[in-house]
């Protein structure tokens, strides 16, 4: 049995178009999921009241919302991971390592500084710093190669 696609001179171009279409679809799915979870955040307490007593409805709804958001992010990450090549995977692993180190250092600093920080929630600063380190590492790797 022979591969007829290999004989067709435009089979590679069709594969590139198909891959780009899938990547745009995944990006659209990520944007749609972000919008959906952003809008769903308004209904956290009413949904939580279906599964918890009145005093704990907001907590139960927030927990459901967070679990759903993490599940959607994990599914989207897995689909994107399948679409990228080994160089991009290595870059993401390197960037995630840098973000992890940054979050550990920032967490220690936030705990040591305690109440001296001007933030109401210092863990948000830790998260923002780790996200900034992740984005900076990705950009640096793209520029340097």
C-alpha positions in Angstrom: 0.0 0.0 0.0 1.4 3.4 -0.9 0.8 6.8 0.5 -0.9 8.9 -2.2 -0.5 12.1 -0.2 3.3 12.0 -0.6 3.0 12.1 -4.3 0.7 15.1 -4.2 2.9 18.2 -4.3 0.6 20.2 -2.1 0.0 17.7 0.7 2.4 19.6 3.1 0.6 22.9 2.4 -2.7 21.3 3.2 -1.3 19.9 6.5 -0.1 23.4 7.4 -3.5 24.9 6.7 -5.2 22.2 8.7 -2.8 22.6 11.6 -3.3 26.4 11.6 -7.0 26.0 11.5 -6.9 23.7 14.6 -4.7 26.1 16.4 -7.0 29.0 15.7 -9.9 26.8 16.9 -8.1 26.1 20.1 -7.4 29.7 20.7 -11.0 30.5 20.0 -12.1 27.8 22.5 -9.8 29.3 25.1 -11.2 32.8 24.6 -14.8 31.4 24.7 -14.1 29.5 27.9 -12.5 32.6 29.5 -15.6 34.6 28.7 -18.0 31.9 29.8 -16.2 31.5 33.2 -16.0 35.2 33.6 -19.8 35.5 33.1 -20.5 32.5 35.2 -18.7 34.1 38.1 -21.8 36.3 38.6 -23.9 33.2 39.4 -21.6 31.6 41.9 -23.9 32.1 44.9 -27.2 31.0 43.2 -25.5 27.8 42.0 -23.9 27.1 45.3 -27.3 27.5 47.1 -28.4 24.4 45.2 -25.8 22.2 46.8 -25.1 23.8 50.2 -26.9 25.5 53.1 -27.6 29.3 52.7 -24.6 30.4 54.8 -22.1 28.3 52.7 -23.6 28.8 49.3 -21.0 31.3 48.1 -18.2 29.0 49.2 -19.7 26.0 47.5 -20.4 27.9 44.3 -16.9 29.3 44.3 -15.5 25.8 44.7 -17.6 24.5 41.8 -16.5 27.4 39.7 -12.8 26.9 40.5 -13.0 23.2 39.8 -14.7 23.8 36.4 -12.2 26.5 35.5 -9.3 24.2 36.3 -10.8 21.3 34.4 -11.4 23.5 31.3 -7.8 24.8 31.6 -6.4 21.3 31.9 -8.3 20.1 28.8 -7.3 23.1 26.8 -3.7 22.7 27.8 -3.7 19.1 26.8 -5.1 19.9 23.4 -2.6 22.6 22.8 0.3 20.3 24.0 -0.6 17.8 21.3 -0.4 20.5 18.6 3.0 21.9 19.4 6.4 20.4 18.5 9.3 19.3 20.8 11.1 22.7 20.6 8.0 24.6 21.8 7.4 22.0 24.5 10.9 22.4 25.7 10.5 26.2 25.8 7.2 25.8 27.8 8.9 23.4 30.3 11.8 25.8 30.8 9.4 28.7 31.2 7.3 26.8 33.7 10.4 25.9 35.7 11.3 29.6 35.9 7.8 30.5 36.9 7.9 27.8 39.6 11.2 29.2 41.0 9.8 32.7 40.9 6.7 31.7 42.8 8.7 29.9 45.5 11.0 32.9 46.0 8.1 35.4 45.9 6.0 33.3 48.3 8.9 33.2 50.8 9.3 37.0 50.4 5.6 37.6 50.9 5.5 35.5 54.0 8.6 37.1 55.4 7.4 40.6 54.7 4.0 39.8 56.2 2.0 42.9 56.9 4.5 45.3 55.5 3.4 44.8 52.0 0.9 47.4 50.6 -1.4 44.7 49.2 -4.6 43.5 50.7 -3.9 40.0 49.4 -0.1 39.3 49.1 -0.7 36.0 47.3 -2.1 37.9 44.3 1.3 39.6 44.0 3.0 36.2 44.1 0.7 35.0 41.4 1.2 38.1 39.3 5.0 37.8 39.7 5.0 34.2 38.7 2.8 34.9 35.7 5.1 37.8 34.7 8.2 35.5 35.0 6.4 32.8 32.8 5.6 35.4 30.1 9.0 36.9 30.3 10.7 33.5 30.0 8.6 32.6 26.9 9.3 35.9 25.3 13.0 35.8 26.0 13.3 32.3 24.6 11.4 33.3 21.4 13.7 36.4 20.9 17.0 34.6 21.7 16.5 31.7 19.3 
